[in-house]
Amino acid sequence: KYRELARWGVVRARYLIAKGKEEDGFEWFFKVLKFGDMIKRSPRPVLIQYLVADAVQNIALKPMREELEKTNLPSFVLSEYASRLLLLVEDYDALKNTLKMEYMFAPNALKEIEKSLSGKSSFEKLQEELEGEAQFIQLPVFPLFNGIYLKPNESHLLCANIYRRGIANAGKFYKDMKFIEAEMNSRSGHYSNWLVWMKENIFTENRIGKALADFIFGFSGNFFVSKCLRDFEKEATACLLALRAYKKDRGKLPTTLDELVPTYLPKIPPDPFDGKPLRYSREKRIIYCVGEDLKDEGGSVEEKGYFGQWKDPSIFIKF
């Protein structure tokens, strides 16, 4: 529903721009962006809510860039928009609150798993729900292994450490982030032989707790890569607004982004991956970041598909 509202906001923005009311139209783009920011900063946010908020903002960014290519807005308005957009990147407190709320759910999930393994009646209920498909389970025997495959205190500590690390990563550049290595290799989806499978799935203590932690770990690293890409897209769009303003005043693009400061941009935004100023090439007509590998390869101009999967994620300058 949030995303549907965002799409209607973008339709409204483009309609107003088509009618010659450009400033009103761009204000609607910012209403959608602000809406996403409000969702992130709600009192009790959860991770899916944070991700949807990012999706809401992304719905506005691409059409904003497309309308920017042909806008007649004055340069001082465009530079004001650039400054406003940069403020939406700094949502570190919202992210920390989101991860804290997610951690509150982890103990509850562990408690439910522990409860389901605590007695015969739970398995009888499970068998009823599966309509007899789980008849092979030896109800009186399986609970004896609960102490091996689920160690609640150890599992709680494992999950807590993952979330603590995630909270510590909020607000850092990707190069400075630290992640807890997964304790299992099952996330790869395959094993070298059946002995490895036996070791990982039968002869490993706290197998259930580690499975939950491995699931959390799976979101951790990938989540922060995606967050850096989303931050880059906002920053690059802000730079595009400032570049458009500069070109309207001077008839050409600047040699470096430094020429935009302070008239058109309050500062050069940092690359979310390595912390250095965002990259720009007037010749290639791109704004780019180094990406997850932290290697500057001069930007990407010929790659296809989602820019986040390019060697150097890039946003094109089409004016």
C-alpha atoms as one frame of an Amber mdcrd trajectory, in Angstrom:
protein
   0.000   0.000   0.000   2.856   2.389   0.785   4.425   1.748  -2.598   1.081
   2.195  -4.337   0.723   5.598  -2.679   4.252   6.458  -3.826   3.409   5.546
  -7.427   0.342   7.776  -7.332   2.528  10.583  -5.974   4.895  10.157  -8.926
   1.940  10.159 -11.358   0.811  13.428  -9.788   4.326  14.871 -10.102   4.626
  14.004 -13.790   1.125  15.246 -14.537   1.913  18.650 -13.007   5.214  18.868
 -14.881   3.438  17.985 -18.151   1.013  20.841 -17.430   3.925  23.280 -17.092
   3.842  23.391 -13.273   7.374  22.112 -12.850   8.036  23.372  -9.339   4.782
  21.855  -8.068   5.680  18.599  -9.800   9.139  18.384  -8.222   7.602  19.177
  -4.853   5.489  16.040  -5.297   8.649  14.026  -5.920   9.920  15.357  -2.606
   6.628  14.504  -0.906   7.154  10.879  -1.924  10.770  10.989  -0.691   9.647
  12.552   2.594   6.931   9.914   2.931   9.591   7.208   2.750  11.666   9.046
   5.332   8.670   9.255   7.686   8.128   5.490   7.405  11.764   4.873   8.347
  11.563   7.156  11.354   8.345   5.740  12.818   8.472   4.989  16.584   8.740
   1.178  16.328  10.223   0.339  12.920  11.026  -3.188  11.722  13.332  -4.269
   8.914  10.635  -4.922   6.299   9.265  -1.456   7.037  12.718   0.079   6.519
  13.122  -1.778   3.212   9.682  -0.698   1.995  10.552   2.899   2.932  13.647
   2.654   0.742  11.520   1.199  -2.069   9.117   4.139  -1.712  11.993   6.594
  -2.120  13.444   4.713  -5.084  10.088   4.969  -6.856  10.579   8.753  -6.944
  14.307   8.951  -7.758  14.415   7.559 -11.292  11.478   9.622 -12.670  12.945
  12.673 -10.930  16.180  12.156 -12.869  14.244  11.665 -16.098  12.311  14.921
 -15.630  15.543  16.677 -14.696  16.892  16.064 -18.204  14.432  18.564 -19.703
  13.502  20.834 -16.809  13.348  24.612 -17.127  13.516  25.247 -13.386  15.912
  28.056 -12.379  19.326  27.102 -11.033  18.694  28.363  -7.483  15.662  26.065
  -7.178  17.622  23.062  -8.459  20.476  23.715  -6.020  17.961  23.955  -3.163
  16.551  20.562  -4.193  20.071  19.113  -4.217  20.622  20.199  -0.597  17.241
  18.803   0.488  17.946  15.454  -1.109  21.310  15.063   0.625  19.575  15.372
   4.002  17.553  12.229   3.252  20.719  10.108   3.104  21.562  10.584   6.786
  19.096   8.124   8.355  21.541   6.369  10.685  19.412   6.749  13.824  16.430
   5.270  11.988  18.544   2.280  10.923  19.842   1.725  14.457  16.293   1.786
  15.842  15.201  -0.675  13.161  17.951  -3.162  14.058  17.143  -2.817  17.758
  13.513  -3.664  17.032  14.582  -6.644  14.907  16.727  -7.924  17.762  13.653
  -7.877  20.010  12.038 -10.387  17.632  14.988 -12.807  17.618  14.548 -13.967
  21.256  10.823 -14.389  20.626  11.546 -16.614  17.620  13.962 -18.702  19.671
  11.420 -19.048  22.462   8.801 -20.294  20.002  11.238 -22.840  18.561  12.223
 -23.984  22.040   8.564 -24.278  23.024   7.763 -26.355  19.938  10.528 -28.819
  20.839   9.640 -29.100  24.511   7.124 -31.916  24.510   5.052 -34.550  22.817
   1.906 -32.465  22.517   3.659 -29.931  20.301   4.633 -32.650  17.830   1.179
 -34.164  17.879  -0.205 -30.757  16.960   2.401 -30.486  14.182   1.392 -33.890
  12.831  -2.239 -32.866  12.796  -1.384 -29.707  10.856   0.623 -31.765   8.352
  -2.219 -34.310   8.083  -0.027 -37.259   8.980   2.868 -36.396   6.675   5.252
 -36.233   9.643   4.357 -39.655  11.109   7.986 -40.743  10.888   8.942 -38.420
  13.772   9.683 -40.405  16.915   7.952 -38.188  19.428   9.243 -39.724  22.676
  12.850 -39.810  21.437  13.294 -36.522  19.574  12.971 -34.269  22.652  16.050
 -35.973  24.101  18.128 -34.246  21.422  16.737 -30.772  22.094  19.648 -29.946
  24.381  22.050 -30.775  21.559  20.396 -29.105  18.584  19.055 -26.051  20.396
  21.056 -24.285  23.081  18.944 -21.217  23.953  21.576 -19.146  25.771  24.228
 -19.780  23.144  21.730 -18.961  20.390  20.652 -15.724  22.073  24.268 -14.626
  22.392  24.997 -15.474  18.761  22.027 -13.432  17.519  22.809 -10.561  19.896
  26.350 -10.297  18.589  25.132 -10.157  14.992  22.688  -7.344  15.740  25.228
  -5.465  17.851  27.616  -5.599  14.931  24.872  -4.382  12.572  24.069  -1.434
  14.863  27.793  -0.599  15.067  27.951  -0.619  11.242  25.159   1.941  10.885
  26.654   5.237   9.819  29.979   3.735   8.700  31.394   3.493   5.219  31.359
  -0.026   3.810  35.164  -0.312   4.016  34.963   0.260   7.798  32.131  -2.178
   8.467  32.792  -5.496  10.141  30.663  -8.598   9.789  30.519 -11.787  11.842
  31.573 -14.760   9.773  28.861 -17.392   9.333  29.498 -20.445  11.487  27.992
 -22.744   8.882  28.582 -23.139   5.165  25.086 -24.349   4.413  24.145 -20.937
   2.968  25.974 -21.922  -0.192  23.260 -24.524  -0.775  25.572 -27.466  -1.471
  28.092 -29.730   0.262  31.214 -31.408  -1.055  30.089 -34.869   0.087  27.670
 -36.626   2.423  30.212 -36.684   5.254  30.322 -32.889   5.244  26.518 -32.828
   5.224  26.457 -35.205   8.215  28.948 -33.043  10.098  27.075 -29.822   9.429
  23.554 -31.131  10.015  23.769 -33.994  12.501  27.026 -33.772  14.419  26.923
 -30.027  15.087  25.738 -28.711  18.420  23.110 -25.969  18.504  22.229 -26.677
  14.866  18.825 -24.956  15.124  20.207 -21.873  16.865  22.986 -21.564  14.298
  20.456 -21.919  11.486  18.566 -18.907  12.823  21.813 -16.956  13.252  22.874
 -17.946   9.744  19.593 -16.581   8.413  20.265 -13.285  10.203  23.841 -13.286
   8.922  22.498 -13.760   5.416  20.652 -10.431   5.598  23.504  -8.625   7.344
  26.242  -8.247   4.724  23.897  -8.103   1.723  21.694  -5.580   3.487  24.531
  -3.121   4.027  25.743  -3.433   0.431  22.205  -2.594  -0.730  22.006   0.298
   1.714  25.236   1.784   0.360  23.854   1.513  -3.183  20.612   3.224  -2.178
  22.565   6.013  -0.461  24.723   6.391  -3.571  21.616   6.743  -5.756  20.281
   9.576  -3.579  23.680  11.291  -3.518  24.158  10.930  -7.266  20.682  12.350
  -7.916  21.531  15.323  -5.673  24.715  15.849  -7.697  22.689  15.683 -10.916
  20.424  18.462  -9.644  23.479  20.586  -8.844  25.116  19.794 -12.209  21.937
  20.785 -14.026  21.894  24.088 -12.131  25.573  24.689 -12.958  25.040  23.995
 -16.643  22.008  26.308 -16.809  24.154  29.141 -15.450  27.389  28.468 -17.317
  26.415  26.487 -20.394  28.708  23.538 -19.674  29.428  20.877 -17.098  32.186
  21.498 -14.513  35.561  19.805 -14.747  35.202  18.430 -11.203  32.433  18.263
  -8.644  34.430  20.641  -6.427  33.275  23.496  -8.662  29.722  22.923  -7.435
  30.593  23.871  -3.834  29.249  25.996  -2.218  26.993  27.692  -4.790  25.169
  24.628  -6.062  25.929  21.974  -3.450  26.777  22.381   0.258  29.422  19.641
   0.035  30.578  16.789  -2.182  28.852  13.694  -0.797  31.145  10.813   0.151
  31.148   7.480  -1.621  29.201   5.213   0.793  31.635   2.391   0.045  35.076
   3.918   0.665  34.332   7.364   2.118  36.166   9.302  -0.589  34.338  12.077
  -2.484  31.839  10.734  -5.000  33.452  10.120  -8.407  32.535  12.081 -11.526
  33.689  12.021 -15.148  32.712  14.866 -17.464  34.083  12.955 -20.442  32.070
   9.792 -19.735  29.153  11.862 -18.383  28.712   9.745 -15.284  28.665   9.975
 -11.496  29.865   6.753  -9.913  30.993   4.909  -6.783  33.532   2.099  -6.337
  31.057  -0.572  -5.248  31.516  -3.569  -2.981  34.998  -4.479  -4.275  36.268
  -0.992  -3.292  38.196  -0.721  -6.585  37.968   2.411  -8.709  37.842   1.233
 -12.316  36.907   4.578 -13.805  33.141   4.085 -13.859  30.865   1.890 -15.945
  29.394   3.119 -19.227  28.619   0.003 -21.278  27.239  -2.459 -18.726  23.541
  -3.339 -18.805  20.932  -4.192 -16.196  20.727  -2.951 -12.605  23.534  -0.455
 -11.946  24.192  -1.973  -8.506  25.653  -5.069 -10.173  28.157  -3.127 -12.283
  31.867  -3.027 -11.382  31.502   0.688 -10.648  27.816   1.509 -10.080  27.144
   4.606 -12.194  24.411   7.164 -12.854  24.424   8.776 -16.305  24.293  12.497
 -17.030  21.867  12.944 -19.909  21.720  16.690 -20.310
